Amino acid sequence: MDILEELKKSIIEQDSKKSKLLTEKSLNMGISINEIINAITEGLRYVGELFDKGELFLPEVIRAANAAKTSLNLILPLISKSEERNYKAVVAIGSLGPHDIGKSIVSAMLIANNFKVIDIGINISPELVEKILRENKVDILALSILLTSDIEKAEKIISIARKISNKLKIMIGGVAVNEEIAKKIGADAYGKDANDAVRIANNWVIK
């Protein structure tokens, strides 16, 4: 079995020790960071599909997310050096809920694609986002929305962000949202996964 397939399988099987070992092995073999992150993302996407079908339960999903985070913790220090390079744009990213796995994967993919990322954290508030945007030159704001109860708060954050900068581009993602909701709350784009987020950000930079 291909090592990236094995890595994907270790996420699906919620095996943190194996995912760490395979990530280390992949890096030592010279496999690109993007390919490694894609394998992790594919594993998590499949876990999400199984959860939707009722074949996996929340504790198993959390274990799979932890396996993914174990792998990402090895990758992020390697790609955070992008701050020393000329980056394409500055992205501020935060999660409105208590979970950060989606945010972490999107951050890792953006950093690997030469964006500078400001991690706002989890359970973000409109006040915190306002502070970040006023204190930093931010080109793109990315919000992870996992609960439908957080959509209203996201709309408030977007409204505040627009008042600070009319040039700011805003994307949202997460299980609680879709294209329709993105338009309704004033976001510029909806991304279904990390690859989508990078594609959208790259398109904005090119334009």
Backbone torsions as a table, in degrees:
resi	resn	phi	psi	omega
1	MET	NA	136.9	176.9
2	ASP	-58.7	140.7	-174.9
3	ILE	-61.3	-33.7	178.5
4	LEU	-70.6	-32.9	174.4
5	GLU	-66.0	-39.7	177.6
6	GLU	-62.9	-41.7	178.8
7	LEU	-62.1	-47.7	177.4
8	LYS	-55.7	-45.1	-179.1
9	LYS	-63.8	-36.3	-179.6
10	SER	-66.0	-31.8	176.4
11	ILE	-69.6	-45.4	-179.7
12	ILE	-61.6	-35.9	-179.2
13	GLU	-86.5	2.4	175.5
14	GLN	59.4	38.3	-175.8
15	ASP	-105.0	92.6	-176.1
16	SER	-62.6	-40.1	-179.3
17	LYS	-62.4	-44.5	-178.3
18	LYS	-68.5	-40.5	-178.8
19	SER	-64.6	-37.2	178.2
20	LYS	-65.8	-46.8	-179.5
21	LEU	-60.4	-45.3	-178.2
22	LEU	-70.4	-32.3	176.1
23	THR	-67.0	-44.9	177.4
24	GLU	-59.4	-44.4	-179.2
25	LYS	-63.6	-42.4	179.8
26	SER	-62.0	-43.3	179.3
27	LEU	-64.0	-42.0	179.5
28	ASN	-65.7	-28.2	179.0
29	MET	-80.4	-6.6	178.8
30	GLY	84.3	15.7	177.7
31	ILE	-69.6	139.4	-174.7
32	SER	-66.2	149.6	-179.6
33	ILE	-60.5	-39.0	178.9
34	ASN	-59.5	-42.9	-179.7
35	GLU	-65.0	-39.9	179.6
36	ILE	-65.0	-45.7	179.9
37	ILE	-63.0	-38.3	178.2
38	ASN	-61.6	-40.4	179.0
39	ALA	-63.6	-42.5	178.2
40	ILE	-63.0	-44.9	-179.2
41	THR	-62.2	-43.1	179.2
42	GLU	-62.0	-40.7	177.7
43	GLY	-61.2	-45.3	179.7
44	LEU	-66.4	-37.0	179.7
45	ARG	-63.2	-41.0	179.7
46	TYR	-66.9	-39.1	176.3
47	VAL	-59.8	-42.6	178.1
48	GLY	-61.0	-39.8	178.9
49	GLU	-65.3	-42.1	178.8
50	LEU	-64.7	-37.7	178.2
51	PHE	-64.0	-43.7	179.0
52	ASP	-60.9	-34.1	-178.9
53	LYS	-81.8	-7.1	-178.4
54	GLY	81.9	14.7	-179.3
55	GLU	-90.3	-16.8	173.2
56	LEU	-128.8	153.8	180.0
57	PHE	-114.2	167.6	-173.1
58	LEU	-51.7	-45.0	179.6
59	PRO	-58.1	-35.7	179.1
60	GLU	-70.9	-37.6	177.3
61	VAL	-63.4	-41.7	179.2
62	ILE	-64.3	-40.2	178.0
63	ARG	-64.7	-38.9	177.9
64	ALA	-64.7	-42.0	178.2
65	ALA	-62.8	-38.4	178.6
66	ASN	-66.5	-37.0	176.8
67	ALA	-63.4	-41.3	178.9
68	ALA	-64.4	-41.5	-179.7
69	LYS	-65.5	-35.6	177.5
70	THR	-59.5	-42.1	178.2
71	SER	-68.6	-45.8	-178.0
72	LEU	-62.7	-33.1	179.3
73	ASN	-62.3	-24.6	177.2
74	LEU	-81.9	-29.4	-173.8
75	ILE	-85.1	-43.0	-173.8
76	LEU	-55.1	-42.9	179.2
77	PRO	-62.0	-28.3	-178.4
78	LEU	-74.6	-31.9	-175.4
79	ILE	-101.5	-9.6	-179.9
80	SER	-70.5	-10.2	177.0
81	LYS	-66.5	-7.1	179.9
82	SER	-58.7	-20.9	178.9
83	GLU	-62.4	-23.8	-179.6
84	GLU	-82.6	-12.2	-178.2
85	ARG	-98.5	175.0	171.8
86	ASN	-79.1	111.7	-177.7
87	TYR	-94.0	158.9	-175.6
88	LYS	-70.5	-41.8	-176.5
89	ALA	-167.1	168.2	178.5
90	VAL	-104.4	126.2	179.3
91	VAL	-115.1	124.8	171.7
92	ALA	-98.7	128.2	-175.2
93	ILE	-131.7	139.1	179.2
94	GLY	-152.8	158.0	177.9
95	SER	-108.6	132.1	180.0
96	LEU	-76.7	-17.1	179.9
97	GLY	-106.5	-169.6	-176.2
98	PRO	-85.0	-5.9	-176.4
99	HIS	-100.9	142.3	-176.4
100	ASP	-123.4	7.8	-175.6
101	ILE	-65.3	-43.4	178.8
102	GLY	-62.7	-44.8	178.8
103	LYS	-61.1	-41.7	-178.4
104	SER	-63.9	-40.9	-179.3
105	ILE	-68.2	-44.5	178.5
106	VAL	-62.0	-43.3	178.4
107	SER	-58.1	-47.9	-178.5
108	ALA	-60.2	-43.2	-179.6
109	MET	-66.0	-41.1	179.8
110	LEU	-65.9	-43.9	179.5
111	ILE	-62.8	-42.6	179.3
112	ALA	-63.5	-24.7	178.9
113	ASN	-98.8	23.0	171.7
114	ASN	69.6	37.2	169.1
115	PHE	-105.4	146.2	172.2
116	LYS	-87.6	130.1	-175.7
117	VAL	-115.7	128.5	171.6
118	ILE	-103.8	113.7	-177.8
119	ASP	-86.9	111.3	-178.7
120	ILE	-78.7	-22.4	177.5
121	GLY	105.5	-159.7	-178.8
122	ILE	-110.8	167.0	-179.4
123	ASN	49.6	41.8	-173.7
124	ILE	-69.8	149.5	-179.9
125	SER	-112.7	158.8	175.8
126	PRO	-56.5	-37.2	-178.7
127	GLU	-64.2	-41.9	-179.7
128	LEU	-66.4	-42.8	179.2
129	VAL	-62.6	-42.5	178.6
130	GLU	-58.7	-44.3	179.7
131	LYS	-60.7	-46.3	-179.4
132	ILE	-61.4	-44.9	-177.4
133	LEU	-68.8	-32.3	179.4
134	ARG	-76.9	-28.1	-175.4
135	GLU	-93.5	-11.9	-176.9
136	ASN	-133.1	152.5	173.7
137	LYS	-84.8	105.9	-177.1
138	VAL	-113.9	132.8	179.6
139	ASP	-95.5	-35.3	-176.1
140	ILE	-134.2	134.4	174.1
141	LEU	-110.4	126.1	179.7
142	ALA	-118.5	126.7	-177.7
143	LEU	-119.6	130.7	175.9
144	SER	-99.7	120.7	-175.6
145	ILE	-121.4	108.3	-174.4
146	LEU	-102.6	-17.9	-177.9
147	LEU	-121.4	137.6	179.5
148	THR	-61.6	-27.8	179.9
149	SER	-68.9	-12.5	-179.9
150	ASP	-96.2	-3.5	-177.1
151	ILE	-62.2	-41.7	-179.5
152	GLU	-62.7	-40.6	179.0
153	LYS	-65.7	-38.1	178.2
154	ALA	-62.0	-40.1	179.3
155	GLU	-62.6	-39.7	179.0
156	LYS	-65.6	-42.7	178.9
157	ILE	-60.6	-44.8	-179.4
158	ILE	-63.1	-41.2	179.2
159	SER	-61.1	-44.0	178.5
160	ILE	-64.9	-43.8	-178.7
161	ALA	-60.8	-39.4	-179.6
162	ARG	-64.4	-34.8	179.9
163	LYS	-70.2	-29.4	-179.5
164	ILE	-77.6	-41.6	-179.1
165	SER	-148.6	123.0	177.6
166	ASN	-85.4	-3.8	177.1
167	LYS	-93.5	-13.8	-177.4
168	LEU	-63.4	133.5	174.4
169	LYS	-98.5	138.9	-176.2
170	ILE	-126.6	127.9	174.1
171	MET	-121.9	148.7	176.3
172	ILE	-126.5	158.6	177.2
173	GLY	-157.0	174.3	-179.7
174	GLY	120.1	160.2	-173.4
175	VAL	-65.3	-19.9	-175.7
176	ALA	-86.0	-5.6	-172.5
177	VAL	-128.8	168.0	177.7
178	ASN	-153.1	-174.0	-179.3
179	GLU	-56.3	-44.7	-176.6
180	GLU	-61.5	-45.7	-179.9
181	ILE	-66.3	-38.5	178.2
182	ALA	-55.8	-47.1	179.1
183	LYS	-64.0	-42.7	-175.7
184	LYS	-62.5	-38.7	-176.5
185	ILE	-95.4	3.5	172.9
186	GLY	93.4	12.8	176.7
187	ALA	-78.6	157.4	179.3
188	ASP	-84.7	-24.0	-177.0
189	ALA	-158.5	157.0	173.4
190	TYR	-119.1	131.5	176.8
191	GLY	-114.6	130.4	-177.0
192	LYS	-81.3	-22.0	178.5
193	ASP	-157.6	-175.0	-175.8
194	ALA	-65.2	-38.5	178.9
195	ASN	-62.2	-40.6	178.1
196	ASP	-62.1	-43.8	-179.3
197	ALA	-60.4	-42.5	179.1
198	VAL	-66.2	-42.5	179.8
199	ARG	-60.2	-45.6	-179.8
200	ILE	-62.8	-47.8	-179.3
201	ALA	-60.8	-42.7	178.9
202	ASN	-62.7	-41.4	178.1
203	ASN	-61.2	-41.1	178.8
204	TRP	-64.9	-38.7	-178.8
205	VAL	-67.8	-42.4	-179.2
206	ILE	-62.4	-42.1	-179.9
207	LYS	-69.8	NA	NA
